Amino acid sequence: MSCGKPIGHLWQEFKERTSKGEDSKKVLDELGLERYCCRAMFLGQVDTLELVNKFKKF
């Protein structure tokens, strides 16, 4: 469920700031993500790149 607003460019900053211990709500507010669909995309995201890289076929 998404409104279609482009938010991918904000992911790296969100990830860095929350990993440093900042509150997720505060970071989302400062990034300008007010809609519940945008906030849900960030809060529900799971980084699986490292896991997927273990199973390279080439």
N, C-alpha and C positions, 0 to 999 in steps of 0.2 A: 504494500500500500504506500503510495508516494504521490506527492503533488506534482512532481516533475522538476522541481527546483534543482539546479546544479549545485551540488554540495561537495563533490569529490575533492576539490582543491583545498577544502578546509580540514580534511581528515588528518593530514600529517601534523598540523599544529595542535589539533585536539588530542591526538595520541601522545605527543611530546609533553604537553602541559598536564594531562591527567597522570602520566607516568611519573611526573615530578611531584605529584601529590595534591595538585589543585582540585577543587571540587568540580565535578562534572557539570552541575547545574550552572555554576558561575562561568565556566568556560563556554558552554553552549550559548548562554546569554550574551557574552562578549563577542562571540563569533557571529551573532545576529540570527541564530537559529531559533525561531520562536514557534514555528508550527510543530505540532506533535508528531507529524510524519517524518520531518527532518530529524528531530531529536531521537525518535525511535530508531532510525537508520544508524545513527552513531552509537547509541547505547546498546543496540543489539548486534553490532558488528563483531565478528570473531576473526582475528587474523590467522589464516590457515596456510599461508604461503610456505612457512618452514616445514610444516607437515607434508604438504603436497610435493615439495622439492625432494623429499626422501624417495619418491617413487618415479623418478625420471625414467623415461623409456629410451633415451638416447645417450 
